[in-house]
């Protein structure tokens, strides 16, 4: 069963296995839409990246080497931790591996952007890209060495892990991607019916 896809003018089109025949005007309008979605993706990524970078610079300058600051009682505190692993402090001995993974994620997102027409997907991928770039910057430029740099984490939640805003962006983007996929939404704007067989697969 087909479900309509979003066209360049916002009107739903049938989603089928074959690419619909489009006039030159429709192709031009669709390319404009794609560029707008890419601009949105990059805008979200840049915002997430700058917020993460600014927060890290601030906490390193003000908090590193000092006692933790209580934000919400002793439930949420700010304290600087240098993390050589992945998000939330996992995989401490695999810094180079996580650097390669982050680089691969960025490449995959950029490839998807070439056929990006969905607004929610643009936001989700922007969050993932901004978060990946934020932590990758730490791995490339922070001590102890290039590709092995330790990520700055500073948000400590009681009985949980210490993380940063890049981790938060990655998690939010990942959750949005899962929700969009569960609903059958694709980055190119098409929507497919999610059947019981798909859910059980």
C-alpha positions, 0 to 999 in steps of 0.5 A: 500500500502506498502512502503519499510523499511530500512534493516540492509545493507541499502537495502529497504525491504517490510513493511508488517503486518507480520515480515519478515523471517530473516537469523541468519546473517541478525538478527545479522546485524540488532542487530548491526544496532540497537546498533549503533542507540542507541549509536547515540541516547545516543551521541546526548542526552549526547551532548545536556545535557552537553551543557545545563548543562554547559550553566546553570552553566556559566550563574548562575555564571556570570549573576545571580543577574546582569543586563541582557546582550544584545545579539542582541540589545534588541531583544535577551538578557541573564538574569537568571530566576528561573522557577518552571514550564514547558518549556517557564515558563508555569505551575509555580505551577506544578513543581512536575507534570512536574518532573514526566512527564519528568521522564516518557518521559525518560522511554518511550524513553528508551523503544522505543530504544529497537526497534530503527533502524531509524537514524532520529528517533535516532537524534530526540529521543536523542534531547528529552532525552538530553533536558528532562535530562537537565531540570530534573537535575535542578528539582532534584538538584536545590533549593528550594527542591528535585523534586521541583527545579526551572529550570534555564532559561536565553535566553530572546526573546522580546515579547516571553518567557525566556527559556534555551538550554534544552527547545530548544533541546526538541522543535527541537526533538519534531518538528522532531518527528512530521515531521517523523510521518507525513512522515510515518516513524517509529522508527523501520525503517519501513515506512507506506503510509500516506493516506488522511484518516490518515491525516483527522483522 
